[in-house]
Amino acid sequence: MDQISSEQMQAPEVLVSVAFDKAWRFVEKDPLLAHNHKTVLHSRLRASLEYSIRNGERNTLHLANEAIRKLRAELTASTKAARLLTLPRQ
């Protein structure tokens, strides 16, 4: 019989909390992300974690890393789009 790790048995809320704490330690120090509003960072990070958990991910380190990657990609894309909109037209 296979042993199931305690991480796999955790409730989704616990997984979100643990993964969020891991990810937040990185996010709040990341120069690309830290200048954004904390409420935006919190909500986007939490949404990403919840999405990954709904899709079956249970490893908190994988959850945290994937949420950070998605957050960086999302905010980098929106920053680039905002810059393009403010460039003077020629």
JOCORTA-V762353 format. One record per pair of residues at least 24 apart in sequence whose C-alpha atoms are under 6 Angstrom apart, sorted by the first residue. I is the first residue (numbers start at 1). J is the second residue. If there is no record, write none. Layout:
# JOCORTA-V762353
i=I j=J
i=I j=J
This chain:
# JOCORTA-V762353
i=8 j=58
i=19 j=60
i=19 j=64
i=23 j=64
